[in-house]
Amino acid sequence: MVWGMDGKLREVLDVPFKGKAYCYRVTFDDGQSIVASDEHLWIAMTSQSRFRKKTKSGHKRKHYREWSVLTTEEIMIQGKYSPETKHPYYRAATPVARPLETEDTGLFDPYLVGLLLGDGSMTRRRTRIASADKEILDYVPSKYKINNDGRYSYTISGLNEDTLLAGIRNKISYEKFIPEKYLNGGTAERLALLQGLMDTDGSVCTRGAVFVTTSPMLRDGVRHLVASLGGYSTVSERMGSYKIDGVKKETRQAYKVNFWMLDNPFRLTRKREKYKTGKRTFQKTIKRIEPVGVVPATCIQVDHEDGSFLCGEYGIVTHNSTCNIKKWIKWATEPEMWPELWPNRRPRQFWALMPTRDIISTEYLTKWKTEFLPRGEMKNHPKYGWREEMHNKHLKAIHFNTEITLYTHTYEQDVHHLQAGTVDAHFVDEEPPWELMPELLMRLAATNGYFNAVMTPTRGQDQWHRVFEVKGDGEIFTDALKQTVSLYDCLKYEDGTDSMWTHERITKIINSLGTKEEVDLRVFGRFVKRVGLKLSSFDREKNLVDPESTPHDWLWFSGVDIGGGGSSHPPAIAFVAVSPDMKKGRVKALWRGSKEQDYNSTDVLQRYLEMRDGRTIIGEYYDHAAKDFVTTALRQGVSFQPAEKSHDIGFPLLNSLFKNEMLQIERNGDFEGFCQEANTLRHESQKRHSEDDLIDAVRYAVTKIPWNFEGVVTDRIIQPEPPRIISNEEMRMNGYKNQETTDPETLEALVGFWNSQSEIGDEYGW
């Protein structure tokens, strides 16, 4: 069963699709987001339907203010969404659902619970409420006994014992939260709870209502109530403060929830009469649509004529992180372990690293806080106690009473953001980008600290392949404890009792995954090459070879990617030697500039000349967008030709060469960088964010070579225009004399090569 847009439960009739699909993250203007496929159907209204009542000819628009059924792709096209356009002008909108219709569940006085969460305090000894509103003071004595113990303070007695079960006793303001059973109560119960909160800590504004709190959990609870009651909310925040003797003192982060809904969220007459929803349209605007790639997706069919249902983003929490969570909590709260772990120092700082801030927050709220960290009275225990530190709605750190702090970091951060701190232990969840590893390990150098990582290696990074799959030569972290865990290893607990996993359940998972690669990855924990790679045929074992001397009759080619400057795209250079029959080639030298340095044309050319080392190069190709580079090169007598930049030509060619082992990479220069790029560059990668500099340099070098594919299977290859045939004299005049190529036999071989291309071209149809 799923909730429908009308607030009623609907039955799922069918699952037409369950597998992998290309998906996008759809983010709304209230900050919520979900992931949906390009073919997912939405009830939506385009910008034209929302705002344009008439056509350009003056006629009334046919579908003005009418909802339509559109796919994600159609919304992207009509709304002109793109990753580069963060705030598109032509935004689409979806409707806000009606209140979820549920029966009351017999909760203890939801309105009073709302009043106490707003302006009350509940300890073991007494329950108090602070109020000057006669209506509230009339409501409480009508059901319970109250005694005035201050100007606006009242002690309540005679409360039902069920209030103890609500879990809201002994909470200070920033720790308050709405118990789950109240969040999921009946429709009338949820409204009464919200009215109690709003009559105390809420107010009326011109755009609906406002609720203010210092508790992030109470903030999220109010938003949950509003959404389940057919409302729409947004959140803003600022640091609270007060002045004493003219000096500003900051307090805690304060959250303001702005919302509007059809039902009146107030009971107090003075607030209830002022509340107006105005001309609110009750729509959620789609703010961004961003690609997330090929991910698991499920399509469902529901029992209703409009086919609509409600969905939401609750966060995907992987099973991998559990053992790491238990480990850092144990290390942080068991000082008796420290002398053995750190013989010469007292530990102070741990780091937890995850892919994104959103994942960290979801893990903290749904797993760390609710399952593993000490709770209740133990949270303030002198040994096991802890407190959270939040920043911009995200978890920044956890401070333990043992004086150890766990700081959170993400893989989205640049390396320079990880350059501060002496760390005693890293706890890494999921596969980190390899470029962060040197800095992470350096943080542990002074403490002789520990690097703990649990991951499913889905990014296909070559270095992690060498960590887990390579033994002996080429292996990384040879002295580390490395374990590959399969689901079959999880059938029983350590004490021999049965676990949640069974052979039948694992078999069901295997049947649902579809491909051997996914089974190896998800079931057996093996490192596999991911689908969707642009260089899917590159195989480290087959295409990476040791250096060897190059035969004198092999012909040399080069490619130069000038780069975009700085950390965006550094320059790269590749030299390739090819056998006379054009059936074998080797990448002899590779270089990629540093991301920390800016290079001009002269810098790149100087590096190129050093690598060329006087060799005779048949074809020198460059990115023809770099006008300054070719001008600089010509002044020094180097004649570059424009490279073939088409991906439709270059990548099928490279895949065919690698698949048939016609092109191999020698372990020279930055060959590891090439392997890294080849194992991570995906079809959906955005050019400005992708690392493909060395691939581009190799692609430029090999694309115009007339490879001889006779007798081998090739991918779809579109051959470029053949290089121009040149004469012996033209070669002498074109700068080759500056490359020490005055030897007549060498020049004759070069001219013969270029002229032979006309015959090869005729044979292969170009």
BELJONOR-V461834 format. One record per residue. N is the residue number from 1. SS is DSSP state (~ for helix, > for strand, _ for the rest). BURIAL is # if it has 16 or more other ideal C-beta (glycine too) atoms within 10 Angstrom, else .. Layout:
((N | SS | BURIAL) (N | SS | BURIAL))
This chain:
((1 | _ | .) (2 | > | .) (3 | > | #) (4 | _ | #) (5 | _ | #) (6 | _ | .) (7 | _ | #) (8 | _ | .) (9 | > | .) (10 | > | #) (11 | _ | .) (12 | > | .) (13 | > | .) (14 | > | .) (15 | > | .) (16 | > | .) (17 | > | .) (18 | > | .) (19 | > | .) (20 | > | #) (21 | > | #) (22 | > | #) (23 | > | #) (24 | > | #) (25 | > | .) (26 | > | #) (27 | > | #) (28 | > | #) (29 | _ | .) (30 | _ | #) (31 | _ | .) (32 | _ | .) (33 | > | #) (34 | > | .) (35 | > | #) (36 | > | #) (37 | > | #) (38 | _ | #) (39 | _ | .) (40 | _ | #) (41 | > | .) (42 | > | #) (43 | > | .) (44 | > | #) (45 | > | #) (46 | _ | #) (47 | ~ | #) (48 | ~ | .) (49 | ~ | #) (50 | ~ | #) (51 | ~ | .) (52 | _ | .) (53 | _ | .) (54 | > | .) (55 | _ | .) (56 | _ | .) (57 | _ | .) (58 | _ | .) (59 | _ | .) (60 | > | .) (61 | _ | .) (62 | _ | .) (63 | _ | .) (64 | _ | .) (65 | _ | .) (66 | _ | .) (67 | _ | #) (68 | > | .) (69 | > | .) (70 | > | #) (71 | > | #) (72 | ~ | #) (73 | ~ | .) (74 | ~ | #) (75 | ~ | #) (76 | ~ | #) (77 | ~ | .) (78 | ~ | #) (79 | ~ | #) (80 | _ | .) (81 | _ | #) (82 | > | .) (83 | _ | .) (84 | _ | .) (85 | > | .) (86 | _ | .) (87 | _ | .) (88 | _ | #) (89 | _ | .) (90 | _ | .) (91 | _ | #) (92 | _ | #) (93 | > | #) (94 | > | #) (95 | > | #) (96 | _ | #) (97 | _ | #) (98 | _ | #) (99 | _ | #) (100 | _ | #) (101 | _ | .) (102 | _ | #) (103 | _ | .) (104 | _ | .) (105 | _ | .) (106 | _ | .) (107 | _ | #) (108 | _ | #) (109 | _ | #) (110 | ~ | #) (111 | ~ | #) (112 | ~ | #) (113 | ~ | #) (114 | ~ | #) (115 | ~ | #) (116 | ~ | #) (117 | ~ | #) (118 | ~ | #) (119 | ~ | #) (120 | > | #) (121 | > | #) (122 | > | #) (123 | _ | .) (124 | _ | .) (125 | _ | .) (126 | _ | .) (127 | > | #) (128 | > | #) (129 | > | #) (130 | > | #) (131 | _ | #) (132 | _ | .) (133 | _ | #) (134 | ~ | .) (135 | ~ | .) (136 | ~ | #) (137 | ~ | #) (138 | ~ | .) (139 | ~ | #) (140 | ~ | #) (141 | ~ | .) (142 | ~ | .) (143 | ~ | .) (144 | _ | .) (145 | > | .) (146 | > | #) (147 | > | .) (148 | > | .) (149 | _ | .) (150 | _ | .) (151 | _ | .) (152 | _ | .) (153 | > | .) (154 | > | #) (155 | > | .) (156 | > | #) (157 | > | .) (158 | _ | .) (159 | _ | #) (160 | _ | .) (161 | ~ | .) (162 | ~ | .) (163 | ~ | #) (164 | ~ | .) (165 | ~ | .) (166 | ~ | #) (167 | _ | #) (168 | _ | #) (169 | _ | .) (170 | _ | .) (171 | _ | #) (172 | _ | .) (173 | ~ | .) (174 | ~ | #) (175 | ~ | #) (176 | _ | #) (177 | _ | #) (178 | _ | #) (179 | _ | #) (180 | ~ | .) (181 | ~ | .) (182 | ~ | #) (183 | ~ | #) (184 | _ | .) (185 | _ | #) (186 | _ | #) (187 | ~ | #) (188 | ~ | .) (189 | ~ | #) (190 | ~ | #) (191 | ~ | #) (192 | ~ | #) (193 | ~ | #) (194 | ~ | #) (195 | ~ | #) (196 | ~ | #) (197 | ~ | #) (198 | ~ | #) (199 | ~ | #) (200 | ~ | #) (201 | ~ | #) (202 | > | #) (203 | > | .) (204 | > | #) (205 | > | .) (206 | _ | .) (207 | _ | .) (208 | > | #) (209 | > | #) (210 | > | #) (211 | > | #) (212 | > | .) (213 | > | #) (214 | _ | #) (215 | _ | #) (216 | ~ | #) (217 | ~ | #) (218 | ~ | #) (219 | ~ | #) (220 | ~ | #) (221 | ~ | #) (222 | ~ | #) (223 | ~ | #) (224 | ~ | #) (225 | ~ | #) (226 | ~ | #) (227 | ~ | #) (228 | ~ | #) (229 | _ | #) (230 | _ | #) (231 | _ | #) (232 | > | #) (233 | > | #) (234 | > | .) (235 | > | #) (236 | > | .) (237 | > | #) (238 | > | .) (239 | > | .) (240 | > | .) (241 | > | .) (242 | > | .) (243 | > | .) (244 | > | .) (245 | _ | .) (246 | _ | .) (247 | > | .) (248 | > | .) (249 | > | .) (250 | > | .) (251 | > | .) (252 | > | .) (253 | > | #) (254 | > | #) (255 | > | #) (256 | > | .) (257 | > | #) (258 | > | #) (259 | > | #) (260 | > | #) (261 | _ | #) (262 | _ | .) (263 | _ | .) (264 | _ | #) (265 | _ | #) (266 | _ | #) (267 | _ | #) (268 | _ | #) (269 | ~ | .) (270 | ~ | .) (271 | ~ | #) (272 | ~ | #) (273 | _ | .) (274 | _ | .) (275 | _ | #) (276 | _ | .) (277 | _ | .) (278 | _ | .) (279 | _ | .) (280 | _ | .) (281 | _ | .) (282 | _ | #) (283 | > | #) (284 | > | #) (285 | > | #) (286 | > | #) (287 | > | #) (288 | > | #) (289 | > | #) (290 | > | .) (291 | > | #) (292 | > | .) (293 | > | .) (294 | > | #) (295 | > | .) (296 | > | .) (297 | > | #) (298 | > | .) (299 | > | #) (300 | > | #) (301 | > | .) (302 | > | #) (303 | _ | .) (304 | _ | #) (305 | _ | .) (306 | _ | .) (307 | _ | .) (308 | _ | #) (309 | _ | #) (310 | _ | .) (311 | _ | .) (312 | _ | .) (313 | _ | .) (314 | _ | .) (315 | _ | .) (316 | _ | .) (317 | _ | .) (318 | _ | .) (319 | ~ | .) (320 | ~ | .) (321 | ~ | #) (322 | ~ | .) (323 | ~ | .) (324 | ~ | #) (325 | ~ | #) (326 | ~ | .) (327 | ~ | #) (328 | ~ | #) (329 | ~ | #) (330 | ~ | .) (331 | ~ | #) (332 | ~ | #) (333 | ~ | #) (334 | _ | .) (335 | ~ | .) (336 | ~ | .) (337 | ~ | .) (338 | ~ | #) (339 | ~ | .) (340 | ~ | .) (341 | ~ | .) (342 | _ | #) (343 | _ | .) (344 | _ | .) (345 | _ | .) (346 | _ | .) (347 | _ | #) (348 | _ | .) (349 | > | #) (350 | > | #) (351 | > | #) (352 | > | #) (353 | > | #) (354 | > | #) (355 | _ | #) (356 | _ | .) (357 | ~ | #) (358 | ~ | .) (359 | ~ | #) (360 | ~ | #) (361 | ~ | #) (362 | ~ | #) (363 | ~ | #) (364 | ~ | #) (365 | ~ | .) (366 | ~ | .) (367 | ~ | #) (368 | ~ | #) (369 | ~ | #) (370 | ~ | .) (371 | ~ | .) (372 | ~ | .) (373 | _ | #) (374 | _ | #) (375 | _ | .) (376 | ~ | .) (377 | ~ | .) (378 | ~ | .) (379 | ~ | #) (380 | ~ | .) (381 | _ | .) (382 | _ | .) (383 | _ | .) (384 | _ | #) (385 | _ | #) (386 | > | #) (387 | > | .) (388 | > | #) (389 | > | .) (390 | > | #) (391 | > | .) (392 | _ | .) (393 | _ | #) (394 | > | .) (395 | > | #) (396 | > | .) (397 | > | #) (398 | > | #) (399 | > | #) (400 | > | #) (401 | _ | #) (402 | _ | #) (403 | _ | .) (404 | _ | #) (405 | > | #) (406 | > | #) (407 | > | #) (408 | > | #) (409 | > | #) (410 | > | #) (411 | _ | #) (412 | _ | .) (413 | _ | .) (414 | _ | .) (415 | ~ | #) (416 | ~ | .) (417 | ~ | .) (418 | ~ | #) (419 | _ | .) (420 | _ | .) (421 | _ | .) (422 | _ | .) (423 | _ | #) (424 | _ | #) (425 | > | #) (426 | > | #) (427 | > | #) (428 | > | #) (429 | > | #) (430 | _ | #) (431 | _ | #) (432 | _ | #) (433 | _ | #) (434 | ~ | #) (435 | ~ | #) (436 | ~ | #) (437 | ~ | #) (438 | ~ | .) (439 | ~ | .) (440 | ~ | #) (441 | ~ | .) (442 | ~ | .) (443 | ~ | #) (444 | _ | #) (445 | _ | .) (446 | _ | .) (447 | _ | #) (448 | _ | .) (449 | _ | #) (450 | > | #) (451 | > | #) (452 | > | #) (453 | > | #) (454 | > | #) (455 | _ | #) (456 | _ | .) (457 | _ | #) (458 | _ | .) (459 | _ | #) (460 | _ | #) (461 | _ | #) (462 | ~ | #) (463 | ~ | #) (464 | ~ | #) (465 | ~ | #) (466 | ~ | #) (467 | ~ | #) (468 | ~ | #) (469 | _ | #) (470 | _ | #) (471 | _ | .) (472 | _ | .) (473 | _ | .) (474 | _ | .) (475 | _ | .) (476 | _ | #) (477 | _ | .) (478 | _ | .) (479 | _ | .) (480 | _ | .) (481 | _ | .) (482 | _ | .) (483 | _ | .) (484 | _ | .) (485 | _ | .) (486 | _ | .) (487 | ~ | #) (488 | ~ | .) (489 | ~ | .) (490 | ~ | .) (491 | _ | .) (492 | > | .) (493 | _ | .) (494 | _ | .) (495 | _ | .) (496 | _ | .) (497 | _ | .) (498 | > | .) (499 | _ | .) (500 | _ | .) (501 | _ | .) (502 | _ | .) (503 | ~ | .) (504 | ~ | .) (505 | ~ | .) (506 | ~ | #) (507 | ~ | .) (508 | ~ | .) (509 | ~ | .) (510 | ~ | #) (511 | ~ | .) (512 | ~ | .) (513 | ~ | #) (514 | _ | .) (515 | _ | .) (516 | ~ | .) (517 | ~ | .) (518 | ~ | #) (519 | ~ | #) (520 | ~ | #) (521 | ~ | #) (522 | ~ | #) (523 | _ | #) (524 | _ | .) (525 | _ | #) (526 | _ | #) (527 | _ | #) (528 | _ | #) (529 | _ | #) (530 | _ | #) (531 | _ | .) (532 | _ | .) (533 | > | #) (534 | _ | #) (535 | _ | #) (536 | _ | #) (537 | _ | #) (538 | _ | #) (539 | _ | .) (540 | ~ | #) (541 | ~ | .) (542 | ~ | .) (543 | ~ | #) (544 | > | #) (545 | > | .) (546 | _ | .) (547 | _ | .) (548 | _ | .) (549 | _ | .) (550 | _ | #) (551 | _ | .) (552 | _ | .) (553 | _ | .) (554 | _ | .) (555 | > | #) (556 | > | #) (557 | > | #) (558 | > | #) (559 | > | #) (560 | > | #) (561 | > | #) (562 | _ | #) (563 | _ | #) (564 | _ | .) (565 | > | .) (566 | _ | .) (567 | _ | .) (568 | _ | .) (569 | > | #) (570 | _ | #) (571 | _ | #) (572 | > | #) (573 | > | #) (574 | > | #) (575 | > | #) (576 | > | #) (577 | > | #) (578 | > | #) (579 | _ | #) (580 | _ | .) (581 | _ | .) (582 | _ | #) (583 | _ | .) (584 | _ | #) (585 | > | #) (586 | > | #) (587 | > | #) (588 | > | #) (589 | > | #) (590 | > | #) (591 | > | #) (592 | > | #) (593 | _ | #) (594 | _ | .) (595 | _ | #) (596 | _ | .) (597 | _ | .) (598 | _ | .) (599 | _ | #) (600 | _ | .) (601 | ~ | #) (602 | ~ | .) (603 | ~ | .) (604 | ~ | #) (605 | ~ | #) (606 | ~ | .) (607 | ~ | #) (608 | ~ | #) (609 | ~ | .) (610 | ~ | .) (611 | ~ | #) (612 | ~ | #) (613 | _ | .) (614 | _ | .) (615 | _ | #) (616 | _ | #) (617 | > | #) (618 | > | #) (619 | > | #) (620 | > | #) (621 | > | #) (622 | > | #) (623 | _ | #) (624 | _ | #) (625 | _ | .) (626 | _ | #) (627 | ~ | .) (628 | ~ | .) (629 | ~ | #) (630 | ~ | #) (631 | ~ | .) (632 | ~ | #) (633 | ~ | #) (634 | ~ | .) (635 | ~ | .) (636 | _ | .) (637 | _ | .) (638 | _ | #) (639 | _ | #) (640 | _ | #) (641 | > | .) (642 | > | .) (643 | _ | #) (644 | _ | #) (645 | _ | #) (646 | _ | .) (647 | ~ | .) (648 | ~ | .) (649 | ~ | #) (650 | ~ | #) (651 | ~ | #) (652 | ~ | #) (653 | ~ | #) (654 | ~ | #) (655 | ~ | #) (656 | ~ | #) (657 | ~ | #) (658 | ~ | #) (659 | ~ | #) (660 | _ | #) (661 | _ | .) (662 | _ | #) (663 | > | #) (664 | > | #) (665 | > | #) (666 | > | #) (667 | _ | .) (668 | _ | .) (669 | _ | #) (670 | _ | #) (671 | ~ | #) (672 | ~ | #) (673 | ~ | #) (674 | ~ | #) (675 | ~ | #) (676 | ~ | #) (677 | ~ | #) (678 | ~ | #) (679 | _ | #) (680 | _ | #) (681 | _ | #) (682 | > | #) (683 | _ | .) (684 | _ | .) (685 | _ | #) (686 | _ | .) (687 | _ | .) (688 | _ | .) (689 | _ | .) (690 | _ | #) (691 | _ | #) (692 | _ | #) (693 | ~ | #) (694 | ~ | #) (695 | ~ | #) (696 | ~ | #) (697 | ~ | #) (698 | ~ | #) (699 | ~ | #) (700 | ~ | #) (701 | ~ | #) (702 | ~ | #) (703 | _ | #) (704 | _ | #) (705 | _ | #) (706 | _ | #) (707 | _ | #) (708 | _ | #) (709 | _ | #) (710 | _ | .) (711 | _ | .) (712 | _ | .) (713 | _ | .) (714 | _ | .) (715 | _ | #) (716 | _ | .) (717 | _ | #) (718 | _ | .) (719 | _ | #) (720 | _ | .) (721 | _ | .) (722 | _ | .) (723 | _ | #) (724 | _ | .) (725 | _ | .) (726 | _ | .) (727 | _ | .) (728 | ~ | .) (729 | ~ | .) (730 | ~ | .) (731 | ~ | #) (732 | ~ | .) (733 | ~ | .) (734 | _ | .) (735 | _ | #) (736 | ~ | #) (737 | ~ | .) (738 | ~ | .) (739 | ~ | #) (740 | _ | .) (741 | _ | #) (742 | _ | .) (743 | _ | .) (744 | ~ | .) (745 | ~ | .) (746 | ~ | .) (747 | ~ | #) (748 | ~ | .) (749 | ~ | #) (750 | ~ | #) (751 | ~ | #) (752 | ~ | .) (753 | ~ | #) (754 | ~ | #) (755 | ~ | .) (756 | ~ | .) (757 | ~ | #) (758 | ~ | .) (759 | ~ | .) (760 | ~ | .) (761 | ~ | .) (762 | ~ | .) (763 | ~ | .) (764 | ~ | .) (765 | _ | .) (766 | _ | .))
